[in-house]
């Protein structure tokens, strides 16, 4: 395929490190995303969660799988340059929507987003995938943090529940314990970002974020896409998102009536 939207360096960085900053990719859509996030917070979906326990301060709201009922999200997914950029980063002829995710840390939120990889939570297998993390507020210390080259690790990281931080699946030899990248001196990438900037990262990239100790909100919209090689796979337990009643079997492509083709 011909790369027309991104530079060769951006694509190579994504392939080699599992994460790359793309400045201004959704700048024309920031206001639309703000409206969608506020609608989502006023009208939370069935998976909405509050991720701050009694010993912590602030508010950390997240919710996902609402694009079909929040028109602002569907507009950005279908009309922005995100899907075309996904095709170039994944080097895929096709792009399917997997789901979207809203993450809001209000001012003074002490709760960190735990280190995790997305892939172990998902029922999709394949190397052609990408998540875009799109803040609609300037972010500094509470920005996304990604461990370079962690998408190439042989053994995935055990998924944990964000609030309790206990295991999501049975702890067995299939997974490695959650690392402490700062204590272990791993190569952590993080970026000062402005509204409209995005970080693209692989489903297997270890990532997290500090709490938001600033006096400003930190609202982010994330959207996940899969490419040509994506196939359904059974996990050891309930996946997140669960998508109950999907009726897919191992090795099948994701059903397009639930996971629409958004590129070309």
C-alpha positions in Angstrom: 0.0 0.0 0.0 1.1 3.6 -0.6 1.7 5.8 2.5 0.1 9.2 2.0 -0.9 10.4 5.4 2.0 9.5 7.7 5.8 9.7 7.2 7.9 6.6 6.7 9.6 7.4 10.0 6.3 7.4 11.9 5.4 4.1 10.5 8.8 2.5 11.2 8.7 3.9 14.8 5.3 2.3 15.3 6.5 -1.0 13.9 9.8 -1.0 15.9 8.7 0.5 19.2 5.0 -0.2 19.4 4.0 3.4 19.9 4.4 6.8 18.1 3.2 10.4 18.6 1.3 11.9 15.7 0.8 15.6 16.1 -2.5 17.2 15.2 -4.1 14.2 13.5 -7.5 14.9 15.0 -7.2 18.6 15.6 -10.3 19.4 13.5 -12.3 17.0 15.6 -11.4 18.1 19.1 -14.7 20.0 19.7 -16.7 17.1 18.4 -14.9 14.7 20.7 -15.4 17.1 23.7 -19.1 17.1 23.0 -19.2 13.3 22.7 -17.3 12.8 26.0 -19.6 15.1 27.9 -22.6 13.3 26.4 -21.0 10.0 27.5 -20.5 11.2 31.0 -24.1 12.5 31.2 -25.5 9.3 29.8 -23.1 6.5 30.8 -23.3 3.1 29.2 -23.6 -0.4 30.7 -19.8 -0.7 31.1 -19.2 2.7 32.7 -16.9 2.5 35.8 -15.6 4.8 38.5 -12.0 3.7 39.2 -11.2 5.6 42.5 -11.5 3.7 45.7 -12.2 5.2 49.2 -8.5 5.7 49.9 -7.9 7.8 46.8 -8.9 11.3 45.7 -10.6 12.7 42.6 -12.6 11.0 39.9 -11.4 8.5 37.2 -14.3 7.7 34.9 -14.1 5.3 32.0 -16.6 3.8 29.6 -16.5 2.0 26.3 -18.6 0.5 23.4 -20.8 3.5 23.0 -20.0 4.7 19.5 -23.3 3.4 18.0 -25.4 5.6 20.4 -23.1 8.6 20.6 -23.2 10.3 17.2 -20.1 12.4 17.9 -18.0 9.3 18.3 -19.3 7.6 15.2 -18.7 10.8 13.2 -15.0 10.9 14.3 -14.5 7.2 13.7 -16.0 7.3 10.2 -15.0 10.8 9.0 -11.6 11.7 10.5 -8.2 10.5 9.3 -7.9 7.9 12.1 -8.9 4.9 10.0 -6.6 5.9 7.1 -3.7 6.4 9.5 -4.5 3.0 11.1 -4.2 1.3 7.7 -0.8 2.9 7.1 0.5 2.0 10.6 -0.7 -1.5 10.5 0.3 -1.9 6.8 -3.2 -3.4 6.2 -5.5 -3.1 3.2 -8.6 -3.0 5.5 -9.5 -1.5 8.8 -12.3 -2.7 11.1 -13.5 -0.8 14.2 -13.0 -2.8 17.4 -14.4 -0.4 19.9 -13.9 3.1 21.5 -13.0 4.0 25.1 -13.4 7.2 27.1 -11.0 7.9 30.0 -11.5 11.0 32.2 -9.3 12.0 35.1 -10.7 15.0 36.9 -8.4 17.5 38.6 -6.7 16.1 41.7 -7.2 12.4 40.8 -4.6 10.3 42.6 -5.5 7.0 40.9 -2.9 5.9 38.3 -3.9 3.8 35.3 -2.2 0.5 36.1 0.4 -0.8 33.7 -1.2 -3.3 31.3 -1.3 -4.6 27.7 -4.7 -4.4 26.0 -4.4 -7.6 24.0 -4.8 -10.1 26.9 -8.2 -8.5 27.7 -9.4 -8.8 24.1 -10.8 -11.7 22.2 -8.9 -10.7 19.0 -5.6 -12.2 17.8 -3.3 -10.8 15.1 -0.4 -8.4 14.7 -2.3 -5.8 12.6 -3.9 -3.6 15.2 -3.6 -0.1 16.7 -5.1 2.0 19.4 -5.2 5.8 19.2 -5.2 7.8 22.4 -6.6 11.2 21.7 -6.6 13.8 24.6 -8.9 16.8 24.3 -7.1 18.7 27.0 -3.4 19.6 27.2 -1.6 16.8 29.1 1.7 16.8 30.8 2.4 14.6 33.8 -0.9 12.6 33.3 0.0 11.7 29.7 0.0 8.2 28.3 3.2 6.2 29.1 4.3 3.3 26.8 7.2 0.9 27.2 9.1 0.8 23.9 9.3 -2.6 22.2 7.1 -4.3 24.8 4.8 -5.3 21.9 7.5 -7.8 20.9 7.7 -9.6 24.3 7.3 -13.4 24.0 4.9 -13.7 27.0 2.0 -11.4 27.6 1.4 -9.5 30.8 -1.4 -10.8 33.1 -4.4 -8.5 32.9 -5.6 -7.0 36.2 -8.8 -5.3 37.3 -8.3 -1.5 37.4 -10.0 -0.8 40.7 -9.0 -3.8 42.8 -5.8 -4.5 40.8 -6.3 -8.3 41.2 -6.0 -10.8 38.4 -8.5 -10.8 35.6 -7.8 -14.4 34.6 -6.4 -17.4 36.5 -2.6 -16.8 37.1 -0.8 -19.5 35.1 2.3 -19.9 33.0 0.6 -18.3 30.0 1.2 -14.8 31.4 4.1 -12.9 33.1 3.5 -10.7 36.2 2.8 -7.0 35.7 6.3 -5.3 35.5 7.2 -2.1 37.3 8.8 -0.2 34.3 10.2 2.7 36.4 11.8 0.4 39.1 13.1 -2.0 36.4 14.6 0.8 34.2 12.5 -0.1 31.1 12.4 2.3 28.2 9.3 4.4 28.9 8.1 6.7 26.2 5.8 9.6 27.2 4.8 12.8 25.5 3.6 16.3 26.3 0.5 16.6 24.2 -2.0 19.2 23.0 -5.6 18.7 21.9 -5.6 17.1 18.5 -2.4 15.1 19.0 -2.6 11.4 19.2 -0.5 8.5 20.4 -0.8 5.3 18.3 0.1 2.1 20.1 -0.1 -1.6 19.5 -2.5 -3.8 21.5 0.6 -5.6 23.0 2.3 -2.4 24.1 2.6 -2.1 27.9 1.2 1.2 28.9 -0.3 3.2 31.8 -0.7 6.7 33.1 0.0 8.6 36.3 -2.8 10.2 38.3 -3.9 13.7 37.4 -2.6 15.9 40.2 -3.0 19.1 38.1 -5.8 21.6 38.4 -7.1 20.8 34.9 -9.2 18.0 33.5 -7.6 15.2 31.5 -10.2 13.8 29.1 -9.1 11.3 26.4 -10.9 9.4 23.7 -9.3 6.2 22.6 -10.3 4.1 19.5 -9.1 0.6 18.6 -8.8 -0.8 15.1 -7.8 -4.2 13.7 -6.5 -5.1 10.2 -6.4 -7.9 7.7 -5.0 -10.6 10.0 -7.4 -10.1 13.0 -9.2 -13.3 14.1 -11.4 -14.2 17.0 -9.6 -16.1 19.8 -10.9 -17.7 23.0 -9.4 -16.3 26.3 -9.1 -18.1 29.7 -12.0 -16.0 31.1 -14.4 -13.2 30.5 -13.0 -10.7 28.1 -13.2 -6.9 28.3 -15.1 -5.7 26.5 -17.2 -8.9 26.7 -19.5 -8.4 23.7 -22.0 -11.1 24.9 -23.8 -13.1 22.3 -21.2 -12.5 19.5 -21.5 -16.1 18.3 -18.0 -16.1 16.8 -15.6 -19.1 16.8 -11.8 -19.4 17.0 -10.1 -18.3 13.7 -13.1 -16.3 12.4 -12.8 -12.8 11.2 -14.7 -10.3 13.4 -18.3 -10.0 12.3 -18.7 -6.8 10.3 -22.2 -6.1 11.5 -20.8 -5.6 15.0 -17.3 -4.4 14.0 -17.8 -2.4 10.8 -15.3 -2.0 8.1 -14.2 1.7 8.2 -11.4 1.7 5.6 -11.4 1.9 2.7 
